[in-house]
Amino acid sequence: MSQFKGSAFPRHMDKGDVTWIWSLPFTAASVREYLALVQDPNPIHTSDEAARSAGLAGTVVSGMYFAGVAELILIRALPDCAVENMKLRFMAPVLIGEKVRYGVLMRAKTENGHPKVVRVFVLRTGGIIASVADITMQSTA
């Protein structure tokens, strides 16, 4: 896991058309609640020792947890749409206690002008890309 370091978000990727939204910090308590809900026993999410033995700096947020938050971010940014399909690539771990910044970029629209394809960047502190999601949307309007 230590090979997942991410890379810096290139400034040229935001031409003023990315909507940026900050998350609240991912707390140990919220991560434990999420893990219990999805029955994920992986100790890298609850034990610093286990996380460090896997080559991480400390306990990390489950990637699917911040992917789920990405869907909530989309609802805020694009209220008349729903996720049809999401392809997610993980590039760097998110540490417990860390806030991330979600960037929503419209890639394609329907004939009616509704969002059809969206890319969501998840950035860690310092602008490091934690994940990139390519999402096909459905209009609910």
Buried (B, 14 or more C-beta within 10 A) or exposed (E): EEEBEBEEBEEEEBEEEBBEBEBEBBEBEBBEEBBEEEEBEEEBBBBBEBBBEBEBEBBBBBBEBBBBBBBEBBEEBBEEBEBEEBEBEBBBBBBBEBEBBBBBBBEEBEEEEBBBBBBBBBBBEEBBBBBBBBBBBBBEE
